[in-house]
Amino acid sequence: MSDSKTNIAEFDLRAPTSKDVERRTIGLTPSSGFKKWLAENKLSIAFNTYNVGKLFMVGVNDMEQLQFCDATFPRAMGISLHGDTLWMASHNQVWRFENFLGAGQSAQGNDAVFVPMGATTTGMVNLHDVRVSHEGVFFVSCNFNCIGKLHEKWSFEPVWKPPFIDGLEYGDRCHLNCLALHRGHPKYATCFAQTNTVNGWRDLPRDQATGLVIDVQTDQIICDGLHMPHSPQMHRDTLYLANSGRGEFGSVDVETGTYKTICEVPGFTRGVSFWKNFAIVGSSKPRRAGVFEGNDATPLNRRLADAGEDPLCQVSIIDLDRGVRVHHLTIDGPASEIYDVCALPGIRRPLVLDPENDLVNTTFRPSRFNI
């Protein structure tokens, strides 16, 4: 089936606080070749948008038709897949989803069904990235300026803060936002500025490049001069990240601290995942309020304005060997920002449920004995 230039998916959103139901539409439009790329790589993609509280999963069926689903979670943020378990941060909780299907199993045309099986309440600590390994579930708390770890009893256990933050107190001082694991342990973190007062990073000039990458294990700043960096990730022994305020995806030489742009995208880059020699990168429409206010708020805004281009909310597929975008999925409507993306290898037709979905009432592992 050939790709279409028109919207192939529409999701109805309802405002939960409105007595008169408000219906809004999110549209998904694939570029030519996007569906074929998913099919050839036996892959699907999860991504979320916190401004409308949605977790999406996109794959293809046997006819190479796009298959999509969504689940509602307030302020959906960082996503991480570890084994068959998917983890995601939301407003004040870290959620655990289990895939109820094994290899070779299917249910109503889906080859994976992710069911929300538990959540740890952290409180509104401004959760951002979640990264999971055999060492535990790690995440970033912007409001405590630290990397935390889920704890069996407490809301979370702080495990690291930047050396220039002088105390573990509530209040976003440097906008510590994202982390990368290496060999299962937190290794790199990004923040917007080396500031130690609440909202100090917001007081800096909007177009000033004060973003940092910090080595968590040595407390050393290994790269600076970035613009609102996000999403550091290790892949094949290389550190990649989103230089968000410039709309760039790039890499950092951890020995020299040199940042290199790999590819520009038409939006605020955030959310990075990998599959073989491809990067899957999210991009958002720049905000027009607060720290982002004004058309000249970021170099990205100026670049797009100079080129006469509109910013786009997209998931881009970037060929790492050539440094070019080869495919993309455009998201239209009220979902204007992507926070994170996650490759789902070996899964072509995923389904994700939220706690209010009626299917949760009848989804369980069959008993091994007769009742």
C-alpha positions in Angstrom: 0.0 0.0 0.0 1.5 3.3 -1.0 1.9 6.1 1.5 -0.5 9.0 1.5 0.3 12.7 1.9 -2.9 13.1 3.9 -3.5 12.4 7.6 -3.7 8.6 8.1 -4.6 8.7 11.8 -6.9 10.8 13.9 -7.3 10.7 17.7 -10.2 12.3 19.5 -9.2 14.1 22.7 -11.6 15.1 25.3 -11.0 17.8 27.9 -11.5 16.0 31.3 -12.6 19.1 33.2 -15.2 20.3 30.7 -18.8 19.5 31.2 -19.4 20.1 27.5 -17.1 17.6 25.9 -14.4 19.3 23.8 -13.3 17.2 20.8 -9.9 17.9 19.4 -8.1 15.9 16.7 -4.5 14.8 16.5 -3.4 13.8 13.0 -0.4 11.6 12.0 1.1 11.9 8.6 4.0 9.6 7.4 6.5 10.6 4.8 7.0 8.4 1.8 8.8 5.3 2.9 8.2 5.6 6.7 5.8 2.6 6.8 8.1 0.5 4.6 11.1 1.3 6.9 9.1 0.1 9.9 8.1 -3.1 8.1 11.6 -3.9 6.8 13.1 -3.4 10.3 10.4 -5.3 12.1 10.1 -2.3 14.4 7.5 -0.1 16.0 7.9 3.2 17.9 6.6 4.6 21.1 6.5 8.3 21.7 4.6 10.7 24.0 3.4 14.2 24.2 2.9 15.7 27.6 1.0 18.8 26.6 -2.0 16.6 25.9 -1.0 13.6 28.1 -0.7 10.9 25.5 1.5 7.9 25.0 1.4 6.7 21.3 2.6 3.5 19.7 2.9 3.3 15.9 3.6 0.2 13.9 2.6 -1.5 10.6 0.4 -4.5 9.9 1.1 -7.3 7.3 -0.2 -5.0 4.5 2.2 -2.3 5.5 -0.6 -0.1 6.7 0.1 2.1 9.7 -1.3 0.7 12.9 -1.6 3.1 15.9 -2.9 3.3 19.4 -2.8 5.7 22.3 -3.2 5.7 26.1 -3.9 8.7 28.3 -1.5 9.6 31.1 -1.2 13.1 32.6 2.1 14.8 31.7 3.6 11.8 29.9 7.4 12.1 30.0 10.5 9.9 29.9 10.1 6.4 28.3 12.5 3.4 28.7 12.2 -0.2 27.5 14.0 -2.9 29.5 13.4 -6.4 28.4 9.6 -6.8 27.9 8.9 -4.1 30.4 8.2 -0.5 29.4 8.6 2.3 32.0 7.3 5.9 31.7 7.2 9.0 33.9 4.0 10.9 34.3 2.8 13.9 36.4 3.7 12.4 39.8 4.3 8.7 39.1 6.6 6.3 37.3 4.5 3.7 35.5 5.5 0.1 34.7 3.9 -1.6 31.7 4.2 -5.4 31.1 3.9 -7.0 27.6 1.3 -9.7 28.1 2.2 -11.5 24.9 5.1 -13.8 24.4 7.2 -14.4 21.3 4.9 -15.6 18.4 1.7 -14.8 20.2 -0.9 -12.4 19.0 -4.2 -11.0 20.3 -6.7 -9.3 18.0 -4.0 -8.5 15.4 -1.5 -7.2 18.0 1.8 -8.9 18.6 2.4 -7.0 21.9 0.0 -5.7 24.5 1.5 -3.3 27.1 -0.6 -3.2 30.2 0.0 -0.7 33.1 0.7 -3.1 36.0 2.0 -0.7 38.6 3.0 2.8 39.5 5.3 4.3 42.1 4.2 7.7 43.4 7.1 10.1 43.5 5.0 13.3 44.0 5.3 16.3 41.7 9.2 16.3 41.6 9.1 17.4 37.9 10.0 14.0 36.5 11.8 14.0 33.1 13.9 11.2 31.7 13.5 7.6 32.9 16.3 5.1 32.1 16.2 1.4 33.3 18.8 -1.3 33.6 19.6 -4.3 35.7 20.8 -1.9 38.3 17.4 -0.3 38.8 15.0 2.4 37.6 16.7 5.8 37.4 15.1 9.1 36.6 15.7 12.9 36.7 13.9 15.1 39.1 14.2 18.7 37.9 12.7 20.1 41.1 15.3 18.4 43.3 18.2 18.9 40.7 19.2 15.3 41.0 19.1 11.8 39.5 16.9 9.6 41.6 16.3 5.8 41.8 13.0 4.1 42.5 13.0 2.6 46.0 10.9 -0.2 47.4 9.7 1.9 50.3 10.4 5.6 49.7 9.1 7.8 46.9 12.7 7.8 45.5 16.3 7.6 46.5 18.6 10.5 45.4 21.8 9.1 43.9 23.5 12.1 42.3 23.4 15.9 41.9 25.6 18.3 40.0 28.6 19.4 42.0 27.6 23.1 41.7 24.2 22.4 43.4 24.9 23.0 47.1 21.9 21.2 48.6 19.1 18.8 48.0 16.2 21.2 48.2 13.0 21.7 46.3 13.3 24.2 43.4 14.6 23.9 39.8 18.0 25.6 39.9 19.8 24.4 36.7 17.1 22.5 34.8 18.8 19.2 35.1 16.6 17.2 32.7 18.1 14.1 31.1 20.5 11.2 31.7 22.3 8.5 29.8 23.2 5.1 31.2 26.5 3.3 30.4 26.9 -0.4 31.4 23.7 -0.1 33.5 24.8 2.9 35.6 24.1 6.7 35.2 26.9 8.1 33.2 26.0 11.5 31.6 23.5 14.2 32.4 22.4 17.4 30.7 21.2 20.7 32.2 20.5 24.2 30.9 23.1 26.2 33.0 25.6 26.0 35.8 23.3 28.0 38.2 22.6 27.4 41.9 19.5 29.6 42.6 15.9 28.6 42.0 15.0 29.5 38.4 18.5 30.9 38.0 18.7 29.4 34.5 15.6 31.3 33.5 17.2 34.6 34.3 19.9 34.1 31.7 19.6 35.6 28.2 17.3 33.5 26.1 19.7 33.0 23.3 22.7 32.3 25.4 24.3 28.9 25.0 24.8 27.8 28.6 23.9 24.1 28.4 26.2 21.4 29.8 26.9 17.7 29.7 28.2 16.4 33.0 30.0 13.1 33.6 28.0 11.7 36.6 30.7 9.4 37.7 33.5 12.0 37.8 31.5 15.2 38.4 33.3 16.8 35.4 31.7 19.1 32.9 32.7 17.4 29.6 30.9 19.7 27.2 29.5 23.2 27.4 28.2 25.9 25.0 25.1 23.9 24.2 21.6 25.4 23.8 19.0 23.8 26.0 20.4 20.2 25.6 18.3 17.1 26.1 18.3 13.3 25.6 21.9 12.2 26.0 22.2 8.6 24.9 25.0 6.1 24.4 25.0 4.0 21.2 27.9 1.9 19.9 30.2 3.7 22.4 29.3 7.2 21.1 27.5 9.8 23.1 24.6 11.4 21.2 22.3 14.2 22.3 19.7 16.8 21.2 21.0 20.4 21.0 17.4 21.4 21.3 17.5 25.2 21.1 19.2 24.9 17.8 17.0 22.1 16.5 20.0 19.8 16.1 20.8 16.2 16.7 24.6 15.7 17.3 27.3 13.8 19.1 29.9 14.6 21.8 33.5 13.4 21.8 33.8 12.6 25.5 37.6 12.8 25.4 37.8 16.3 23.9 34.4 17.7 24.8 33.7 18.6 21.2 30.1 18.8 20.0 29.4 17.9 16.4 26.1 18.5 14.6 24.9 15.5 12.7 21.6 16.7 11.4 19.2 19.6 11.7 15.4 19.0 12.1 12.6 21.5 11.8 11.7 21.6 15.5 12.9 21.7 19.1 14.8 18.4 19.3 14.0 16.1 22.2 13.7 12.4 22.6 16.4 10.1 21.1 16.4 6.3 20.6 18.3 4.0 18.3 17.9 1.0 16.0 21.0 -0.3 14.3 22.6 2.6 12.3 19.5 4.8 12.7 18.6 7.4 15.3 14.9 8.0 16.0 14.6 11.6 17.1 11.6 13.6 18.3 11.0 17.3 17.6 8.5 19.8 18.9 7.0 23.2 17.9 8.8 25.9 20.0 6.7 27.4 22.7 5.8 31.1 22.5 5.6 31.8 26.2 7.9 32.1 29.2 11.5 31.4 28.6 10.7 30.7 24.9 8.7 33.8 24.3 9.3 35.7 21.1 10.3 34.7 17.6 14.0 35.2 18.4 13.9 33.2 21.7 16.2 30.5 20.3 18.6 30.0 17.4 16.1 27.4 16.1 13.3 30.0 15.9 15.6 32.4 14.0 16.8 29.7 11.6 13.3 28.6 10.7 12.1 32.2 10.3 15.1 33.1 8.0 14.3 30.0 5.9 10.6 30.8 5.8 9.8 27.4 7.4 7.3 26.5 10.0 8.4 24.5 13.0 7.0 20.9 13.0 6.2 18.3 15.6 7.7 15.1 14.2 9.4 11.8 14.8 12.5 11.7 12.4 14.5 8.7 11.3 18.1 9.8 10.8 20.7 7.7 9.0 23.8 7.9 11.2 26.1 6.8 8.4 25.1 9.7 6.1 23.9 12.2 8.7 20.5 12.8 6.9 16.9 12.5 7.7 15.5 9.7 5.6 11.9 9.4 7.0 9.6 11.2 9.3 6.1 11.1 10.9 4.4 14.5 11.4 2.0 15.1 14.3 -0.6 17.7 13.8 -3.2 19.3 16.0 -3.0 20.1 19.7 -0.2 17.6 20.3 2.6 20.1 19.6 5.4 18.8 21.7 7.2 15.4 21.9 9.1 14.6 25.1 10.5 11.1 24.4 10.7 8.4 21.8 11.5 4.7 22.2 12.2 1.9 19.7 10.3 -1.3 20.2 12.4 -3.9 18.3 10.8 -7.1 17.2 7.3 -5.7 17.6 5.3 -4.7 14.6 1.7 -4.1 15.9 1.8 -3.0 19.5 -1.2 -2.1 21.7 -0.9 0.0 24.9 -3.6 0.4 27.5 -4.2 3.0 30.2 -5.7 2.1 33.6 -9.2 3.3 32.5 -9.3 1.0 29.4 -12.0 -1.7 29.7 -9.5 -4.3 28.3 -7.6 -4.0 31.6 -10.6 -5.6 33.3 -10.2 -8.8 31.3 -6.5 -9.0 30.6 -4.6 -11.6 32.7 -2.2 -14.5 32.4 -4.1 -17.8 32.0 -4.1 -20.1 35.0 -2.0 -23.3 34.8 -4.7 -25.3 36.6 -8.4 -25.9 36.1 -10.8 -23.8 38.1 
